[in-house]
Amino acid sequence: MVFVVSGTSMFTAYGVSTINGSSSIRFPNVYVNMGNDYNVTSGEFVCRIPGAYWFSVRLNKINKRANEVRCNMMVNGRAKIRFYTPNEDADHSSASATAGFHLSIGDRVNIGQCGGEEHVFSGLETYFSGMLVTPDL
């Protein structure tokens, strides 16, 4: 049996808004969304092409007086990578994470289980990116 994969998958979304009644955040502005696998309404990446993926996220805290911001990179509703801003008296404090995952069709990746998300700066400094590295054959 031969499995043929066509197309690619890559996105970079920026800014941030909370999802009402949820501890998840979404990135409503998109630079690129090749394959349309990132959903700006839900804040989720949904795998269309099975394979190895690479994701990165950065959250920038509004100011030094804001409390710690902490989130998780989630795969199918489960926390995989935890990241947070230090609760320190610094003008610019950010949290970032990068991770690779093997995904199957329909798997979902998002940033969730957040605390302090109301302190995240919603500008170009805050983003979520992902790309297909190697499709399954």
C-alpha positions in Angstrom: 0.0 0.0 0.0 1.3 3.4 -1.0 0.3 6.5 0.9 0.6 9.7 -1.1 0.7 13.0 0.7 0.1 16.2 -1.2 0.4 19.7 0.1 2.1 21.2 3.1 1.1 22.6 6.5 2.5 25.7 8.1 1.1 28.6 10.1 2.1 31.6 12.2 -0.5 33.4 14.1 0.0 36.4 16.5 -1.8 38.6 19.0 -3.8 36.9 21.7 -7.4 36.7 23.0 -8.9 34.5 25.6 -11.6 32.0 24.8 -14.7 32.8 26.9 -15.1 30.4 29.8 -11.9 28.7 29.0 -8.3 28.7 30.2 -7.2 28.4 26.5 -6.0 31.3 24.3 -6.2 31.9 20.6 -4.0 33.9 18.3 -6.5 35.7 16.0 -4.2 37.3 13.5 -2.4 35.2 10.8 0.7 35.9 8.8 0.5 32.6 7.0 -1.8 29.5 7.1 -0.7 27.2 4.4 -3.2 24.3 4.3 -5.6 26.3 6.5 -4.9 23.9 9.4 -4.9 26.6 12.1 -8.3 27.8 13.1 -8.4 31.4 14.3 -11.8 31.0 16.0 -10.8 28.0 18.2 -7.1 28.7 18.4 -6.4 25.1 17.5 -4.1 23.5 14.9 -5.9 20.4 13.4 -3.6 17.9 11.7 -4.6 17.2 8.1 -1.3 15.4 7.1 0.1 12.8 9.4 3.7 13.2 10.3 6.4 15.0 12.4 5.6 18.6 13.3 7.5 21.4 15.0 5.7 24.1 17.1 6.8 27.2 18.9 5.0 29.7 21.1 5.9 33.0 22.8 3.8 35.0 25.2 5.0 38.4 26.3 3.9 39.8 29.6 2.3 43.2 29.6 4.4 44.9 32.2 6.6 44.2 35.3 3.7 44.6 37.7 1.7 41.8 36.2 1.6 38.4 37.8 3.2 35.3 36.4 1.7 34.0 33.1 1.7 30.2 32.7 0.3 28.0 29.9 0.7 24.5 28.4 1.2 23.4 24.8 -1.7 20.9 24.5 -2.1 17.9 22.2 -5.6 16.4 22.1 -6.5 18.1 25.3 -3.4 16.9 27.3 -0.7 19.1 28.5 2.6 18.3 26.9 4.9 21.3 27.4 4.6 23.8 30.3 6.0 27.3 30.0 5.7 30.4 32.1 7.0 33.9 32.6 9.0 34.4 35.8 7.2 36.5 38.4 9.9 39.1 38.5 10.2 42.8 38.4 11.4 43.2 34.8 10.1 45.5 32.1 9.9 42.7 29.6 9.3 39.1 30.5 8.3 36.4 28.1 7.5 32.7 28.1 8.3 30.5 25.2 8.4 26.9 24.2 9.3 24.7 21.2 8.4 21.1 20.7 8.2 18.4 18.1 5.3 15.9 18.0 4.2 13.1 15.7 0.6 13.8 14.8 -2.1 11.7 13.2 -5.0 13.0 11.1 -7.4 14.9 13.4 -4.9 15.5 16.2 -5.3 19.0 17.8 -2.6 21.3 19.2 -3.4 24.5 21.1 -2.2 26.6 24.0 -4.3 26.0 27.0 -4.6 25.4 30.8 -3.4 29.0 31.2 -3.2 31.2 34.2 -2.6 34.9 34.1 -3.5 35.1 30.4 -5.1 38.5 31.0 -1.6 39.8 31.4 -0.4 38.7 28.0 0.5 41.5 25.5 -1.6 41.2 22.4 0.8 42.3 19.8 3.5 41.1 17.4 5.6 39.8 20.3 3.1 37.1 21.1 2.8 34.3 18.6 2.1 30.6 17.9 3.7 28.8 14.9 3.8 25.3 13.6 4.9 23.4 10.5 5.0 20.0 9.0 8.6 18.7 9.1 8.3 15.3 7.6 5.0 13.7 6.4 4.4 10.0 7.0 4.9 7.9 3.9 
